[in-house]
Amino acid sequence: MVLILKSLLPGCLFNIIGFGSTFKPLFPTSQSYEEENLVQASEYVRRLRGDMGGTNVLNPLIWILRQPSFRGNPRLLFLITDGAVRNTGAVIELIRSQARSI
């Protein structure tokens, strides 16, 4: 994950959301990719463990899709999980319904 973070382009917007039975975003909204935010994100990633319960992707996805989008910054979503996703039908339906806004 740290390697992925370091591969982002300067000035892009990003956020990281740890998830399981619950979810926890690093930032309340997407932040500009700059040194201070990279340091915070790298530390957050180092502390992430697969100990947040199940693999509920639906609630974090709903939260992400409710976040404002920014002109000139396309929304790219990378989902990294270590488990079997629950509610796959609902997740697929949500993604299909929002395909143009992602």
N, C-alpha and C positions, 0 to 999 in steps of 0.2 A: 504493500500500500504506500509506503513512503516513497518508493521508486515511482509509482504512478503520480503521486503528488508533485514530485520534483520534475516530472515531465510536462506539467501543465504550462501553458503559455503565459508569459507575463501580462498582467492586466485582465485576464479572464476572471470570471466570477465562479466561486465554488463553495461547496459546503459538504460536510460529511455527517451521515446519520447512522449511528449504531442502532441495531434493532434486534428484537427477539420477540418475547411476549409484549414488550413495550418498546418504545424507541426514544432516542435522545440525540437531537441535532447538536453539532458542535457550536454553530452560530445560530442566532434567531432568524437571520436571513443570509443569503449568499454574500460572500465577501470578496473583495478584490484580491487577486493572487499577488501578494507582496511578502517580503521577508517575515514581518511580524506574524502575519496570518499563517504562513507556511510553518513557522516554528510551533505555533499553537496546534495546527493540524497534525504535524508529525508527532507531537507529544500525545495528542488524543488517540491517534492510530496505534501508537505503542502501548497504550493502556487498554485498548479494545480487547475483549476476551469473548469467547463464545459462551457466555454465562448469563445471557439476558432472557433465558427461557426458550420458548419455541421459536418458530421461524415465521412470524406474522409479517408479511411484506405489505399487506393491504393498507394498514393504517399509516405507515410511513409514506407510502406512495400517495395516499390522499393528501397528507400534509404537504408533501413536495409540490403536488399539482395545485395546491391553493396558494403557494408562494408566488409573488409577483415575478413576471418575466421582464427582462430588460432589453430594450431595443438594441440591436447590434450584438447581442449575446445569445446565441441559440442555446436552448436548454438541452443538454446532453446528460443522460442518466446512465450510470454504471452501477449495476447491482452485483454485489459480491456476497455470496452466502456460503455457509459451511453445512447447510442442512436442507431437508426437504421442505419446500414452501407449502404452507397451508393455504387453503382457499384459492387454489390455482385458477379455478373457473372465474371467480370474482376478480382476481388480479388481471387475468387476460381481458375480461370485459372492460375493466377500468382503462387499461392501456389502449384498447381499441377505440373506446369512446373519446379518448383524449389524444389520439395519435397526432393530430395536427398541432397541438400545443406543446408537445414534448420536444 
